[in-house]
């Protein structure tokens, strides 16, 4: 017997129409590419998204076709989130930090029909347009006064494109499993691969983000979305914000410490979301300018994902900002939310040191995500906090394959996706990533966690950032090399840093050497580029080696 409930497809367009009806005046504040701060609202985004849907229809865009963006976080980008997907086409956000060849490959592989871009990328578009023959037109996301003077074929102006269009548009009804957006992985090995999100998965994911044991985003929040809208749909925040009516603060192209701090202060930000490298820049600004975040800001929560949050970062947000770090984990193939680290009632009385140690874990699975760890043969391992193995996931917003069939079969016989991470899961369900499978250091038949070593190194007050890679060793197969960046004006030595690690890691884990560099290489999404580090130190010889 079936239930007697109404059926309504879970579509992206329902989110913005809900916001328009229930939170029409709630602000969306953006730093624009033109310069000034722009103030929009959910009501305005909804109306202009309908206008854009009419404009795209007039241009001949069909359901299922891909429309690309090369843009920072801003209100026009958010309008496209709803206009393109809402009309049944597929929004394809391209990461502008990728190499030019990768951008060209992605646009051609996705068969993008039109490409919208922020004016700061006009030079890049001018360079790449000839190698994108399938793109019918390029739309500069600006008004006529700020149109770029670039030699770009079939160049259109965003504001002129929608100026004459009606604000009336009936969002079509279709299968909720239809594709809504397309994001490509960073392509650390081989070509980037496309992850195709559905309307259903997107709406369910937005609900998880807003849930109390998710990120608890609500109408009471002013959320600073530093994570880019071209990176896994800004962790779902453009959808979650509309679902609950949260104020969204979008930093545009300015993500330096000073700009981020000013937005936090002026827009009364309560919640921030970003990768660790952004917060390191914020800390440097606060330190050099001798600011008092506790007195000037009202932020209570900071969501950190994309890379592990070091203990020093968790402590500094709490002591200097009065904010709780919420460690979250996921990946492009997971929409991205998989786990959130929040304390259980039994942890309320823990001493600060034990609480912070728990907060360093990636957290517990949100409803909708199932985790397991396996050995190399695929056998399930116990959730005892000791055994660690390959982390695998399944759920309604987790990829079942890649766009175009790239990568072949990606699920095991039980429908789990292998994340490529190595992790432990304890009896309370807290998951801790100990390494990427390809980054784990194998020394004498035992595994050494590069992440644990990096976090221990960053506990030193003079270290700004650290990375650990394995160096070939004739006896032990591999031994760890610590590559560190000193804080400005500090002069920590190799021996001091090794001494600092003595009480923090097992003796056989301690790095065989330390190298200091001016900066570490990062991916386009802010993650450490271990592959590039290994190339840089390919011929490095540890002390005692010939």
VEXLUM-571863 format. One record per residue (C-alpha): x, y, z; residue number from 0. Coordinates in steps of 0.25 Angstrom, whole numbers. Each point is the difference from the previous one (the first is absolute). Layout:
N
((X, Y, Z), NUM),
...
This chain:
546
((0, 0, 0), 0),
((5, 14, -4), 1),
((-1, 12, 9), 2),
((-10, 11, -3), 3),
((10, 11, -1), 4),
((1, 10, -11), 5),
((11, -1, -10), 6),
((9, 11, -3), 7),
((13, -1, -7), 8),
((12, 5, 8), 9),
((5, 11, -10), 10),
((11, 11, 2), 11),
((-11, 11, -5), 12),
((-8, -3, 12), 13),
((11, 5, 9), 14),
((1, 14, -5), 15),
((-15, 1, -1), 16),
((-1, -4, 14), 17),
((10, 11, 4), 18),
((-8, 10, -9), 19),
((-13, -3, 7), 20),
((6, -1, 15), 21),
((13, 8, 0), 22),
((-1, 10, -11), 23),
((7, 11, 7), 24),
((11, -8, 6), 25),
((13, 5, -6), 26),
((11, -6, -9), 27),
((12, 9, 1), 28),
((11, -1, -10), 29),
((14, 6, -3), 30),
((-2, 2, -15), 31),
((11, -1, -11), 32),
((-3, 15, -3), 33),
((4, 4, 14), 34),
((-11, 5, 8), 35),
((-8, -9, 10), 36),
((-13, -4, -6), 37),
((-13, -3, 8), 38),
((-10, -9, -5), 39),
((-12, -9, 6), 40),
((-6, -13, -2), 41),
((-12, 7, -6), 42),
((9, 7, -10), 43),
((8, -13, -3), 44),
((-13, -7, -3), 45),
((-5, 10, -9), 46),
((13, 2, -8), 47),
((2, -15, -1), 48),
((-14, -1, -7), 49),
((5, 11, -9), 50),
((12, -8, -3), 51),
((-8, -12, -3), 52),
((-8, 7, -10), 53),
((13, 6, -6), 54),
((7, -14, -1), 55),
((-13, -5, -7), 56),
((1, 11, -10), 57),
((14, -4, -3), 58),
((-5, -14, -3), 59),
((6, -8, 13), 60),
((-7, -13, 1), 61),
((-2, -9, 12), 62),
((12, -8, 3), 63),
((9, 9, -7), 64),
((12, 5, 8), 65),
((2, 15, 3), 66),
((14, 3, 7), 67),
((4, 11, 9), 68),
((14, 5, 3), 69),
((-3, 9, 12), 70),
((3, 4, 15), 71),
((-11, 0, 11), 72),
((-10, 10, -4), 73),
((-15, 3, -1), 74),
((0, -1, -16), 75),
((7, -14, 2), 76),
((-11, -4, 10), 77),
((-11, 5, -10), 78),
((6, -10, -10), 79),
((0, -11, 10), 80),
((-15, 1, -1), 81),
((-3, 4, -14), 82),
((8, -10, -7), 83),
((-4, -12, 9), 84),
((-14, 5, 2), 85),
((-3, 0, -15), 86),
((5, -15, -2), 87),
((14, 3, -5), 88),
((13, -3, 8), 89),
((8, 10, 7), 90),
((15, -3, -2), 91),
((9, 8, 9), 92),
((15, 0, -4), 93),
((11, 3, 9), 94),
((8, 12, -5), 95),
((12, -4, 7), 96),
((3, -12, -8), 97),
((10, 0, -11), 98),
((-5, 6, -14), 99),
((1, -14, -6), 100),
((-9, -6, 11), 101),
((-10, 11, -2), 102),
((-1, -3, -15), 103),
((0, -15, 2), 104),
((-12, 1, 10), 105),
((-8, 10, -8), 106),
((1, -9, -12), 107),
((-2, -13, 7), 108),
((-13, 6, 6), 109),
((-4, 5, -14), 110),
((-3, 14, 7), 111),
((-10, 8, -9), 112),
((2, 14, 7), 113),
((10, 5, 9), 114),
((-2, 11, 11), 115),
((12, 7, 6), 116),
((4, 10, 10), 117),
((7, 12, -7), 118),
((13, -3, 7), 119),
((1, -12, -9), 120),
((-1, 7, -13), 121),
((14, -2, -4), 122),
((-1, -15, 3), 123),
((-12, -1, -8), 124),
((6, 8, -11), 125),
((12, -10, 0), 126),
((-9, -13, 1), 127),
((-12, 3, -9), 128),
((7, -5, -13), 129),
((2, -13, 7), 130),
((-15, -1, 4), 131),
((-7, -2, -14), 132),
((-13, -5, 6), 133),
((-3, 12, 9), 134),
((-10, 8, -8), 135),
((2, 13, 8), 136),
((7, 6, 12), 137),
((-7, 9, 10), 138),
((7, 10, 9), 139),
((-6, 1, 13), 140),
((-1, 15, 1), 141),
((-8, 12, -5), 142),
((4, 8, -13), 143),
((8, 10, 7), 144),
((10, -11, 5), 145),
((0, -9, -13), 146),
((15, -5, -2), 147),
((7, 5, -12), 148),
((4, -13, -5), 149),
((0, -8, -13), 150),
((-10, -10, 4), 151),
((-9, -6, -11), 152),
((-15, 0, 2), 153),
((1, 9, 13), 154),
((-13, 4, 7), 155),
((-2, 9, 12), 156),
((-7, -7, 12), 157),
((-9, 12, 4), 158),
((-4, 3, -14), 159),
((-3, -15, -2), 160),
((-11, 0, 11), 161),
((-4, 15, -1), 162),
((-12, -2, -9), 163),
((-4, -13, 5), 164),
((-13, -3, 8), 165),
((1, -3, 15), 166),
((-11, -10, -2), 167),
((5, -14, -3), 168),
((-7, -13, 4), 169),
((11, -10, 4), 170),
((-2, -13, -7), 171),
((-4, -13, 8), 172),
((9, -12, -4), 173),
((6, -12, 6), 174),
((8, 3, 13), 175),
((11, -9, -4), 176),
((3, 9, -12), 177),
((14, 6, 0), 178),
((1, 14, 6), 179),
((15, 3, 1), 180),
((13, -5, -4), 181),
((13, 2, 7), 182),
((14, -6, -4), 183),
((10, -6, 10), 184),
((13, 7, 0), 185),
((7, -11, -8), 186),
((12, -4, 9), 187),
((2, -12, -9), 188),
((-4, 0, -15), 189),
((-11, 9, -5), 190),
((-10, 7, 9), 191),
((-13, -8, 1), 192),
((-14, 5, 1), 193),
((-10, -2, 11), 194),
((-14, 2, -4), 195),
((-10, 4, 12), 196),
((-15, -2, -1), 197),
((-11, 9, 4), 198),
((-4, -10, 11), 199),
((14, -2, 5), 200),
((2, 15, 1), 201),
((-12, 3, 8), 202),
((2, -12, 9), 203),
((14, 5, 2), 204),
((-5, 14, 3), 205),
((-9, -6, 11), 206),
((12, -7, 6), 207),
((8, 13, 0), 208),
((-11, 7, 8), 209),
((-3, -11, 10), 210),
((5, 2, 14), 211),
((10, -12, -1), 212),
((4, 5, -13), 213),
((5, 14, -1), 214),
((-12, 6, 7), 215),
((-2, 12, -10), 216),
((-12, 8, 3), 217),
((-7, 13, -2), 218),
((7, 5, 12), 219),
((13, -1, -7), 220),
((9, 10, -8), 221),
((9, -10, -7), 222),
((13, 4, -7), 223),
((2, -10, -11), 224),
((15, 0, -3), 225),
((0, -13, -6), 226),
((-2, 3, -15), 227),
((-13, -2, -8), 228),
((9, -8, -10), 229),
((4, -10, 10), 230),
((-11, -10, 3), 231),
((-10, 10, -1), 232),
((5, 8, 12), 233),
((-2, -12, 8), 234),
((-15, 1, -3), 235),
((-2, 14, 7), 236),
((-7, 7, -12), 237),
((-11, -10, 2), 238),
((0, -2, 15), 239),
((0, 15, 1), 240),
((-13, 1, -8), 241),
((-6, -12, 7), 242),
((1, 7, 14), 243),
((1, 15, -3), 244),
((14, 2, 5), 245),
((7, 13, -4), 246),
((12, -3, -10), 247),
((12, 8, 0), 248),
((8, -3, -13), 249),
((15, 5, -1), 250),
((1, 0, -15), 251),
((15, 0, -4), 252),
((5, 7, 13), 253),
((4, -11, 10), 254),
((12, 6, 6), 255),
((0, 1, 16), 256),
((-4, 14, 0), 257),
((-12, -1, -9), 258),
((-5, -12, 7), 259),
((1, 6, 13), 260),
((-7, 13, -4), 261),
((-12, -8, -5), 262),
((0, -8, 13), 263),
((-1, 13, 7), 264),
((-9, 9, -8), 265),
((-10, -11, -4), 266),
((-1, -6, 14), 267),
((4, -14, -5), 268),
((-4, -11, 10), 269),
((5, -12, -9), 270),
((12, -1, -9), 271),
((3, -11, -10), 272),
((14, -3, -7), 273),
((13, -7, -1), 274),
((11, 1, 10), 275),
((9, 8, -9), 276),
((-10, 12, 0), 277),
((0, 0, 15), 278),
((15, 0, 1), 279),
((-1, 13, -8), 280),
((-10, 5, 9), 281),
((8, -3, 12), 282),
((12, 7, -6), 283),
((-8, 13, -2), 284),
((-5, -1, 15), 285),
((14, -2, 5), 286),
((7, 11, -8), 287),
((-11, 10, 2), 288),
((-2, -4, 15), 289),
((-15, -1, -1), 290),
((-9, -5, 10), 291),
((-10, -9, -7), 292),
((-8, -4, 13), 293),
((-3, 15, 2), 294),
((-3, 3, -15), 295),
((-7, -12, -6), 296),
((-12, -8, 4), 297),
((4, -13, -7), 298),
((-4, -13, 8), 299),
((4, -11, -10), 300),
((10, -2, -10), 301),
((-2, -12, -10), 302),
((14, -6, -5), 303),
((1, -10, -11), 304),
((8, -3, -12), 305),
((12, -4, 9), 306),
((2, -4, 14), 307),
((-1, 11, 10), 308),
((13, 1, 9), 309),
((-2, 0, 15), 310),
((6, 14, 0), 311),
((-11, 6, -9), 312),
((-11, -6, 9), 313),
((7, 6, 12), 314),
((2, 13, -6), 315),
((-15, 2, -5), 316),
((-5, -4, 14), 317),
((10, 9, 8), 318),
((1, 12, -9), 319),
((-13, 0, -8), 320),
((-9, -7, 10), 321),
((-5, -9, -11), 322),
((-1, -15, 0), 323),
((6, -7, -12), 324),
((-9, -10, -7), 325),
((9, -10, -7), 326),
((-7, -6, -12), 327),
((4, -9, -11), 328),
((-5, -4, -14), 329),
((5, 0, -14), 330),
((-5, 4, -14), 331),
((-6, -14, -2), 332),
((-8, 2, 13), 333),
((-7, 14, -3), 334),
((9, 1, 9), 335),
((-6, -2, 15), 336),
((4, -13, 6), 337),
((3, 2, 15), 338),
((-1, 11, 10), 339),
((8, 1, 13), 340),
((-9, 4, 11), 341),
((1, -4, 14), 342),
((-10, -10, 7), 343),
((-6, 4, 13), 344),
((9, -10, 8), 345),
((12, 9, -5), 346),
((-5, 13, 6), 347),
((8, -1, 12), 348),
((13, -4, -7), 349),
((13, 9, 3), 350),
((3, 9, -11), 351),
((12, -8, -5), 352),
((-8, -13, -1), 353),
((-12, 8, -7), 354),
((10, 6, -10), 355),
((6, -14, -3), 356),
((-14, -5, -3), 357),
((-3, 12, -9), 358),
((12, -3, -9), 359),
((-8, -12, -4), 360),
((-8, 1, -13), 361),
((-12, -4, 8), 362),
((-13, -9, -1), 363),
((-8, -3, -13), 364),
((-12, 9, -2), 365),
((-13, -7, -3), 366),
((0, -5, -14), 367),
((15, -4, 0), 368),
((5, -14, 4), 369),
((15, -2, 3), 370),
((8, -13, 0), 371),
((15, -3, 0), 372),
((6, -12, -6), 373),
((14, -7, -2), 374),
((7, -1, -13), 375),
((-9, -12, -3), 376),
((-13, 7, 2), 377),
((-3, -6, 14), 378),
((-7, 9, 9), 379),
((8, 4, 12), 380),
((-5, 3, 14), 381),
((-4, 14, 5), 382),
((8, 0, 12), 383),
((9, 12, -2), 384),
((12, -9, -2), 385),
((-1, -7, -13), 386),
((2, 9, -12), 387),
((-3, -3, -15), 388),
((-6, 5, -13), 389),
((-12, 9, 3), 390),
((-12, -3, -9), 391),
((-13, 7, 0), 392),
((-14, -1, -6), 393),
((-13, 9, 0), 394),
((-10, 8, -8), 395),
((9, 11, -3), 396),
((13, -8, -3), 397),
((4, -3, -14), 398),
((-3, -13, -7), 399),
((9, 3, -12), 400),
((7, 11, -7), 401),
((-5, 8, -12), 402),
((2, -6, -13), 403),
((3, -13, 6), 404),
((14, 4, 4), 405),
((7, -9, 10), 406),
((-9, -12, -3), 407),
((-6, -7, 12), 408),
((2, 8, 13), 409),
((-9, -7, 10), 410),
((3, -14, 7), 411),
((-10, -11, 0), 412),
((-7, 6, 12), 413),
((-1, 14, -7), 414),
((11, 7, 8), 415),
((9, 10, -6), 416),
((15, 0, 3), 417),
((4, 13, 5), 418),
((15, -2, -1), 419),
((1, 4, 14), 420),
((6, -9, 11), 421),
((-8, 2, 13), 422),
((-4, -6, 14), 423),
((-14, 1, 6), 424),
((-2, -1, 15), 425),
((-12, -7, 8), 426),
((-7, 14, 0), 427),
((1, 1, -15), 428),
((10, 11, -1), 429),
((9, -2, -12), 430),
((14, 5, -1), 431),
((8, 0, -13), 432),
((14, -4, 2), 433),
((4, 2, -14), 434),
((-3, -1, -15), 435),
((3, -14, -5), 436),
((10, 5, -9), 437),
((7, 9, 10), 438),
((1, -9, 11), 439),
((15, -3, 4), 440),
((4, -15, 1), 441),
((12, -2, 9), 442),
((5, -14, 3), 443),
((-14, -5, -3), 444),
((-7, 9, 9), 445),
((-9, 12, -4), 446),
((4, 14, 5), 447),
((-11, 11, -1), 448),
((5, 13, -7), 449),
((-12, 7, 5), 450),
((3, -3, 15), 451),
((15, 5, -2), 452),
((-5, 13, -7), 453),
((-9, 3, 11), 454),
((10, -2, 10), 455),
((10, 8, -7), 456),
((-10, 12, -2), 457),
((-2, -1, 16), 458),
((14, 7, 0), 459),
((-3, 15, 2), 460),
((10, 4, -11), 461),
((-5, -9, -11), 462),
((-11, 6, -9), 463),
((-2, -13, -9), 464),
((6, -13, -1), 465),
((0, -12, -10), 466),
((6, -14, 2), 467),
((3, -9, -12), 468),
((7, -14, -1), 469),
((15, 0, -5), 470),
((5, -14, -5), 471),
((9, -7, 10), 472),
((9, -12, -3), 473),
((-4, -7, 13), 474),
((-13, 5, 4), 475),
((-7, 2, -14), 476),
((-4, 14, 4), 477),
((3, 10, 11), 478),
((-7, 13, 2), 479),
((5, 14, -4), 480),
((-6, 12, 7), 481),
((-1, 12, -9), 482),
((-4, 13, 8), 483),
((-3, 14, -2), 484),
((5, 10, 11), 485),
((-10, 11, 5), 486),
((5, 14, -4), 487),
((11, 5, 9), 488),
((2, -14, 7), 489),
((13, -8, -1), 490),
((-3, -14, 5), 491),
((11, -10, -4), 492),
((0, -15, -4), 493),
((5, -5, 13), 494),
((-10, 8, 8), 495),
((-12, -5, -9), 496),
((5, -14, 2), 497),
((1, 2, 15), 498),
((-14, 5, 0), 499),
((-5, -13, -7), 500),
((7, -9, 10), 501),
((-12, 0, 10), 502),
((-11, 1, -10), 503),
((3, -12, -9), 504),
((5, -14, 1), 505),
((16, 0, -1), 506),
((-1, -9, -13), 507),
((-9, 10, -6), 508),
((9, 12, 1), 509),
((5, 6, -13), 510),
((14, -3, -4), 511),
((2, 15, -4), 512),
((-7, 14, -1), 513),
((1, 9, -12), 514),
((-5, 15, 1), 515),
((-7, 6, -12), 516),
((-6, 14, -3), 517),
((-13, -6, -4), 518),
((-7, -14, -2), 519),
((-7, -3, -13), 520),
((-15, -1, 0), 521),
((-11, -5, -9), 522),
((-10, 9, -6), 523),
((-9, -3, 11), 524),
((10, 3, 11), 525),
((5, -14, 3), 526),
((15, -4, 2), 527),
((6, -5, -13), 528),
((7, -12, 5), 529),
((3, -5, -14), 530),
((7, 13, -4), 531),
((8, -1, 13), 532),
((4, -14, -3), 533),
((5, 5, -14), 534),
((8, 12, 7), 535),
((7, -10, 9), 536),
((1, -12, -9), 537),
((15, 0, 1), 538),
((1, 4, 14), 539),
((9, -8, 9), 540),
((-3, -2, 15), 541),
((12, 2, 10), 542),
((9, -12, 0), 543),
((-4, -4, -15), 544),
((11, 1, -11), 545),
